Amino acid sequence: MQHPQTPPSVEHIRNIALAGQAGCGKTSLVEAFLQVAGEKPVAGSVERGDTTTDFDPLEQRHHHSLNLALANAHHKGVHFNFLDTPGYPDFYGQILSALGAADLMLIVVNAQAGIEPLTRRLMDRARLHHLPVMIVVNRIDAAPDLLGQRLEEIGAVFGKECLPLDLPTGHAQGVVEVLHHEDGASDLGDVGGAHEQLLEQVVEVDEAAMEAYLEEGEVPPDRLHASFEQALREQHVVPVAFTSARTGTGVRELLDLLVEVAPNPLETTPHPFQQQVGEETRELIPRPDPSAPLLAHVFKVEHDPFVGKLGLIRVHQGTLRRGASVLIGPEGRSVKIAHLFHLQGHERHEVPRAIAGEICAVAKLDELVPDAVLHERHEEDGVAAPQIRYPTPLVGLALRARSRGDEQKLSEVLHKLTLEDPCLRIEHDISTNETVLRGLGDLHLRIALERMEAQYHLPVETHPPSVPYRETITRPAEARYRHKKQTGGAGQFGEVHLRIEPLERGAGFEFVDRIVGGAIPAQFIPAVEKGVRQAMASGPLSGHPVVDVRVTLLDGKTHPVDSKEIAFVVAGRKAFQQAAAEAAPTVLEPMVSLEVNAPASAMGDLSGDLAARRARISNTVTEPDGRITITAVAPLAELNDYASRLKSLTGGEGRWMMQFSHYEPAPAKLQRSLAEAARREA
């Protein structure tokens, strides 16, 4: 493998994320790119376990990507950074992390399977972030007779702006490029017609290009390039290409096209940062200028067994230099960049600098956390990274170290795992004294457990966790509580009068200080809030945490000698408990958005099973391939065994995804059951 070179300028950089459902061939396509570019003499194989980006032993064991990984290549003077992402929905967070670094998303579609559930989610996310998209129909050698159908599906599902950039020929043994070719034939019809359709779609965004096309029938190359990049940015055109990573068909042609049409950091949609100025949050658009002040984003953190904590960084503005001191985090702590790397899978190649637009890695900095911002001016303190909205992890396992004395090690390992994956979360349930690891699915958690044992030599015992119910109130209430305690020594005195009222669902908690005239001295106000938060950890009905409440501190009394912080903590806690009991409390249950894709023949069984689980079906769509997609909202508590049930109902052909939707009041029967259980445990 060649030593990766440093790009000469921003214009020569292409940052491309490859994403798609598991089995579509993303990793194999990266390998084919590396071979064409001369980075490897022979493309690696997922089956052999020798690919550049699937270097993790767990990936090699499972024959699937489980982590976001980076490979780079040089082709025709262009420096490519390929971000290879996992294809299982359970690792969706890793895919989203790549959005903060990529300038183009290459959505890979399996020619045999067609458009799959994750493919739809990826397109929706790319559109949400205004990220240019290109679709690659891969594995065309395995389904040459389905390619016309696949192109029609893509247009039907994602819109008429999805147009071929090349077309298969010779029964998928080759491809013919469409952008510049005006004649010829392909397996899917006339190349000239496809050429005209593509040009007409592109020039619609550029009035001058449109005039040139109408007058001359063609567009000057420089004008065509600018128009194409604008159409990509506006997603007015979504190019479609055809490849077989296994045979190499279309790979060189695609890499040549990416040199020409993939946006460089100057041409893509910018990644906006957020800056807090006083009470106002402003959007800060970075300039991909190597001479500007530094702005760089840590989009992924991993733990390398040789160098420790490693941060993958996209430089959005300025230049990051080895040996330089930079500022990191909202407080602007100064750190020194001792080592700067380009990554080629697990290999690290030290480089002297990384200019705007580049992707690099920094090691051995304790301050490296996901979404940290590196900069070099204190004016940029408080700048937050480009915002990525991650799905809420819902599937959980309660964990306990198998060996006595490993509790501290368990805490440290879980912290490392959650730093590496934005959709793994640790919770500690006070009411059950459970440490719960939550993820996006059963596979997500299973891989985390395998990693704990294989990489960190920490076996754990697991059991299903309690469902994360919550409580809230449905009407306002007030309470006054006086805490007075006299002992042989100094006494305790604190009196609190507060009002509680419900907030809209998802609003969380709000504490309002309305004390006037110093009825409670300012130094004791935080103690009251602390007591309220303690009380909210265990609600009056079922003992679950209380949410979506505003607490207003109205009045109180102090004693010149006996008033202490502890007294106001107790008074705040007791006053809240009294008010909550009078505020018509109710139990909330977590609801999830559910998407099920399965053969149409299973629709009746699936609908009946979902109804039995208290699911509300919102839509059922029949897909072009004879499958159905059912969308529904269902209680999380009813889905513990859904993966095995779906497999049984569909003969193993069903797929499903879920993500947190909202909390809503639980049925009265369930509320009574939870309240009775809480009373028995009390």
N, C-alpha and C positions, 0 to 999 in steps of 0.2 A: 504494500500500500504506500502510495506516495505521501510525502509530507504536505499537508494542506498549506496553501499559500495565503498571504494576506492580500485582500483585494486592493487594487490601485486607487479606486475612487468609489463614491457612493453609487454612481451610475452602474457600476459593475457588480452590484450585489443583488441576489434574488433570495428572499426568505420564503420558503414554501412549506406549508404544513400539509401532510398527507393524512386523510381521515376517511373512515368508512367502516362498514360492518365487518366483523371478524370473518376472515376467509376470503376477502375480496382481493388480497394480494398486495397490500401497501408495502410491507417490508420487502417482498420480492421485487417490487417496482423500484424501491430505493437501491437494492442490489444491482438491478439492471442498469440504472442510471450511473452508478459508481463504475460499473464495468465499461460502459460506453465512454465515460469521461476518462478512462485510463487510471482510475484510482485503485482498481483491483483487476488482476489478470483474469479471474474467473468469478462470476457472481456467486455469492454464498447462497445457501439453501436453508429454509426454515426447518426442513426435515433433518438435515445434517447437523443443525445447530451451529452453523458457522457464519451467520449473517452479522453485519456490522452493528446494527441497532438492537437486535435481540441478543444482547450479551449476558443478560442476567441468567443465572442458572435456573431460576424458576421459569423464565420464558422458554429456555431451551427444553426444559422438562415438559412444559405444557404445549409447546409448538405454537404459541401465540404471543403477541406483544402485550405486555402488562404495564409498561412504563413509557412515558414520553422520552424519546432518545433523539440524538442529533448526529447527523453525518453531513460532510460537506464535500464538494467536488468542484473542479474547474473544467469548463467546457467553452471553447471559443471566446476566451478572455473574460468569461463571467464566473463569479464566485457564487456557488449555490450552497445554501444552508437548507438541508432537508430535515424537517421535524417529523419523525415517524411516530404516530400515535396509536394507542391500543384501539381494538375494534369491538370490544365487549362494552355494552351499555354500563356495566358496573364500574368501568374506569373512565366514565364520561368527564370527570373532573380533570384528568390528565389531558384530554383533548382540548378542553376549554383553556387550560393553561397555555397551550400553544397559540391561542388567538392573540395573546398579548405580545407575541414575538413575530408572527407571520405577516406577510404582505399579500399572500395569495393562499387560498385554501384549495387544495386539489382533492376533491371528493371522489373517491374510487368506488366504482360500482362493479359488482361481480356480474359478468355477462350471463352466467347461468341463473343466478338468483334474482337479478333485477333490483328494483328499488326496495330497500328494506327499512324497517322502522328507524334505525339509527340514521340512515341517509336523510330522511325527512327532518329529523331533529337538527342535523348538521346544517342543512340548507337554511332552516329557520334561524339558527344562531348566526350564521354568516350574514344573513340579511339584517338581523338585529344590530350587528356591529358594523354594517356597511363594508364588510370585507370582500374584496374581489374573489370570485369563485370560478373554478374550472372543473368540469366533470370528466373523469377518465373511465371509460368502459374497459375493464381489464379482463383477462382470461378469455379473449375472443376466440382463441383456438379451440376452447372447450365447448363453445356454443355458436358456431358461425351462422347457423340458420336462425338464430334468435336476435341478431344484431339490429335488424330493421325494427322489430318489435320493441327492443330496448330503447332505441332512439325516439320512437313514438311515445313510449311511456314517460321518458324524461321530459319531453315537451308537454305532455298532458298533465303531469304532476307539478312540474316546476315552471312552466310557462313557455311561450313562444320565443322568448329570448335565448333559450337553450338551442344553439345551432352548432353543427359540426365544424370543427377546425381541420379535421381530416376524416377520410372515409375508408373502410376496409375494401381491399381488392383481392382477387384470386382466392375466393372462399376463405377470407381472413388470413391469407398467407402474407399480405402486405398492406400498406396504406397509401393513399394518395392525398396530398395536402390540398386544402380547399382555399385558403386565404388568398393565394397568389395564382392558382391555376384556374383557368377559365374554361377548360374543356377536359375531356376524358370520361371514363366510365368507372364505376365502382360497384361493389356488391349491392349497394343501396340506391343506385340510380345515377343520374346525370351529375357530374361534378360541376359543370357550368351553372346549373340551376342552384346548387348549394352555394357556389361562389357568389352569385348575385344576391341571394337571400341574406348571406352573411354581411356583405357590403352594405346593403340597404339598411340592415338593422344597426350597423355601426355608425353610419353617417347621419342617422336621425338625431344624434346628440350634438352635431357640429354643423352649423348652418353653412359655413364656407366649404366644408367637405361635401355637404349635400349638393351645393351649387356645382362644384367641380364634377361630381359624379353624374349629375343630370346633364351637364353640358358635354363632358368628354366620355362618359361611360366608365371611367376609372377615377381613382383618387391618387394623387402624388404620394410616393412612399412616406415622405416625412409627415404629410398631413394625415395619412392613413394610420401611422403609428400613434400620433397624438389623439386621434379620434378613437382608436381602439382602446387606449388606456383610459380615456374618459368614460367610454361605454362600460369598461370593466369596473371602474370605481362606482359608477351609478348602477351597476348590475343591470344595465340595459342590454348587455350581451353576456351570456354564460357559455363559453366555448365548450364543446364536447370533443374528446379525442378517443381513439381506439388503440388498445395495446394488448400484447401478451407478454407479461414479464417473464414467463417461463421460456418462451421461444425467442424473445427479443423483438417480435414483430411490433413495429410502430414506436419502439422505445427511443431509438436515435432520432427519429423524426419529431417525437414529442419533445425531447430535450432541445433540439434545434429551435422548435417553436417557442419553448419557454425562454430561451435566450432572447428571442425577438419580441414576444408579446407579454411575458410575465412582468408585472410592474416592479420597478426598482423602488427603493425607499423614498425617492423624490416624487414618484408617480402614484403611489398607492394612497389609500385613505389613511390619514394620520391617526395615531393612537393618542387620544387626548388624556392628559393628566388632570388631576383636580388639585386646586390650590385654595387653602383657607385664608381669606383676607378679612380679619375681624370676624364679623358674624356672617360674612358672605362667602359662599363657595363658588369659585370661578373655574372655568375651563382653561387649561394651559396647553396650547398646541405646540409640541416640540418642532424645531426646525432641523431637518436632517443635514446639518452643516457641521463638518468636523472642527471648524474653528469657533463654533459657538460654545457657551458654557455647558458643561456636562449635564445631561439628564439620562439616566439609565435605570432599567427596571429589572429586578430579580423575579423572573417568571417561574422558576422552579428551583427547589432545593433538594439535593440528594446527599446521601452519606456514602462516600467512597471508602472502601476498606484501607486504602493506602494514603489518601490525603485528607481524610476526615470530611467535614462538611464542605460541599461543593455547590456553588450557586451559579445557575445558568442565567445569563444576563443579555438583554437586548439593549444596545446603546441606541437611544433615540435621537440624541443631540450631543454634539461635541465629540471628544476623544477620550477614551479611558486608557491610561498608560501604566505599564508595569513600573513599580517603584514610586508611583505618585500617591500623595495623600488626598483622600476625597472625604466628603461628608456623607453619612448614611443615616437613614431613618428620620422621623419627624423632628427629633431634637438636634439633628445635624452633628452627630458624633464623628470625630475625625478618625479615619482608619487608613492604613497603608496597604496598597495593592502590591503584595510581595510577589505574587505569581499570577499570570494571565495566560489562559489557554484557549486554543481551539480544540473542540472535541470531535473525535471520529469514533463514535460508539463509546467504548470504555477507554480508548486511547486518548492521552492528553498531549498536545503539542504546544509548547510555550511560544508565545508571540510577544513582541514588544509593545503593541498597542492594538486597540480596536476602535475603528472610526464609527461615526454615525451610520446606523443601518446594520452594523455587524452584530453577530451573536457570538458570545464568548463565555468563558467560565472563570470564576474566581474561587480560590480555596482558602481554608483555614481562617475564616473570619467568623467569630461568634455572632456577630450582628446580622449575618445572612439569614433572613427569613423570607418566606414568600411575600411578594409584592413590596419589598423594601425598595426605596429609591436612592440611588447614588447621585450625588451632585457636588458642586464645588463652590457654591455661593450660599451664604446664610440667608439671602433673600428667598432661597428655594426651600428653607425649612418649612415643614408642614405640607409639602407637596405629596399627594397620594398618587399611586400608580394608576394606569388605565383600569377602569372598573370592569370586572368580569363577575357576572352573577352565577354562582354555583348552585346546583340543586342541593336541597337539604337531605343529608343522610338519615335514613329512617330505619333500615334493617339493623338490628343490634344483637350483640352477644355480651352477656355478662362474663367477665374474666376474673380468674384468680390464679396466681402463680402456683404451679404444682409443688414447688419446693418451698418449705418454710424459710423465711429470710430473704426471698427474692422479690419482695414487694417493691423495694426501691428500684431494683433493676427493671421490673415491669413498668413502673412509672416512666423511667428514662427511655425505654424502648418504645412505648406508646407515643411519647413526645416526638421521637424521631420519625415514626411512621406517619404521624399527622402533619409533620412539617413537609414530608415528601409528597403527600397526597391531600389536596384541598378538600376532598370529599370523605375523608376519614375524620371522625370526631370522637373525643373522649368525654364521657359524662360520668359524674358521680352522683348517684341517687341517694340523697340523705335518708329518705324514708325507708329504703330497703338496704342501705349500705352496700350498694352494688357499684362496681366500676364497669361501665358499659362502653364497648367500642361499637360505634355506628358507622355504617357504610351505605352504599347504593344498592347492594344486593348480596345474595348468599356467596357468590363467587368472590366478590370484593373482600368479604370478611375471611373467606377460606384462604385466599392468597396471603392476606395479612398474617394469619395464624401460621401458615407455612413459612413465611419470611421470619417470623419471630423465632421459630424453632431452628430453621436452617442457617440463617445469617447471624442471629444473636444468641443461639443456643438457649432459648428460654421457652420450654414447653409450658402450656397453661391449661387449666381446666375451664370449661365453658358450660353455660346453661342459658336457656332463653331468658331475656330480661323482662322486667315488667313493662307494660305498654306505657308510653309517656303521656298519661292523662294530665290535664291541667284543671284548675278551678278558676272561676271568675265570679263577679257579682253582677246582679241585674238591676239594682236600684241603689240610690244614694243612702247613706246612713252616717250618723255621727256617734262619737263616744268620747267620754272623758274618763281618764284613769289617773288616780293618785297612787304613786308608789312611796310608801313611808315605812322605814325600818329603823328601829332603835335597838342598838346592842350596847354592850358594856362600854364600847369606845364611841367613835364617831358614828353618826346615823346616816341614813340615805333618804333623800327626799327629791321627788320630781313629779310634777303633774302636767298632763298633756291632754289637750282637747283637739280632736281632729275630725275631718270629714273625709269619707271615701265615696267615690263615684265611678261607675263603669266607663271605660274607654272603648273605642271601636276595636273590632277584632284585629289582633296583630300589632296593636299600638304599644304593648309592653307595660312599662311602669313609669309614672310621673310623680315626682314629689315637689310640692309647692309650699313655700314658706310665706305665710301671711301674718306672721307675728309682728305686732306693732308695740311701740313703747317699751321694748325690752322685757316683755313678760317672761320670755325665756331668753337668757343671754345667748349671743351668737355662737359661743363656743360649744353650747349644748345641742344646737340644731342638728349637726351631723349625727349625734348620738340617737336622737329621735328617729332619724331616717334609718340608721342601722338597726334599731329595734323593729321598725316596720318591715324591713327586708327580711329579718329573721322570722317574723311571723308569716310572711308571704311564702316562705319555703315549705310550709305545711298548712294547707287550707282547712277550713272548718268541717267540710263534708267528708272527704276521702283521704285527706293528708297529702294530696298532690300540690305542687307549687301553684300559687295564685298569680294570674297574669291579667293584663289589660285593665289596670286600675290606676286612677289618679288619687293621691292622698294629699290633702291640704291641711297643713298645721295651722290651726286657728288661734289657739290661746294656750296658756299654761301658767304654772306658778313655780317659784323657786324658794329655797330657804337660804338665808345668808351664810349658813355654816354647813348644812347637811347636803346641799345639792351637789351631785357629782355626776360624771358621765354615765356610770353604770345605772344610776337611778333613772335617767332619761331613756336609756336603752330599754330597760324593763317597762317603763311607762309607755313608751312608743309601741312596744310589742303587745302589751296587754290591751291598749286602746284599739289597736288595729284588730286584734282577735275579737273583741267585743263588737266593734262596728261591722266586721265581716259577717258575723253570725246573724246580724239584723238586716243585712243587705241582699237577702234572697240569693245566696250562693248557688252555683250550679257547676256541674262537672263538664269539662270539654274533652272531646276525643279527637285525636289527629285523623284528618282525612287526606287521602292521597289521590292524585290524578293517575289513572291507570290507562295504559294503551296495550291492547292485546291484538296480535296478528296471528292468524291461523287459517287453515283451509276452510272454505265456505261451508263445507259439509258439517263442520262442528259448531255452527252458529247457534243452533237450538240448545245444545248441551252447555255451551259457554254462557249463553244468556241466562239460562236457568240457574247455573252455578253462581253466577255473579249476583243474581237476585237473592239467592239464599244467603249471600254474604253481605246483604244490605247495601249493595252497590246501586248507584243510579247511573244507568247508561245514557249518555248524552248524544252519541252518534255511532252509526255503523256504516262503513264504506266498503263497497265491493271493489277490489283492486282488479286491474287488467289481467293479472296472472291467476285469477280464480281464487284468490285469498280474500279474507275480510280483515278490516281493522276496526276494532271496537274501542271506543273511548268512554271512560266512566269515571265516577268519583266513588271511592269506597273507604270504609273505616280501616285504618291500618291494623287494628286488632283482629280483623277477619281474614287477613292475608298471610298468616304465618305458614300455612302449608300450601300456598297457591302454586308455587313452582312445580311441586310434584303432582298436584291435581291437574294443572294445565297439561303436563306431559301425558298423564293418563287419558284425558279427554281428547287429545289431538294426536295420539300415537307418536308423541315426541316431536311433532311438527309445529307446535305453537311457540311463539316468542312473546315476551311481555316486558314492559318497562313501567316504572312508577316513580313519581316524585311528589314531594310534599305539596299539598294544596292549601289547606287551612285547618283551623280548629272550629268545631261547632258543637253545640250542646249534645251530650249523649242522651240516648233514650232513657225514659224514666226508670224502666226496669234495671238497666245497667247502672244508673246512678244509685239506686237503692242497694244493689249488690255491692258496689264499691264502698258505700257508706257503712254497710254492715260488716264488711271485711275490715275496714279501718277501726270500727268499734271493738271487734274481737281482738285485734292486735294491740289496742291501747292498754 
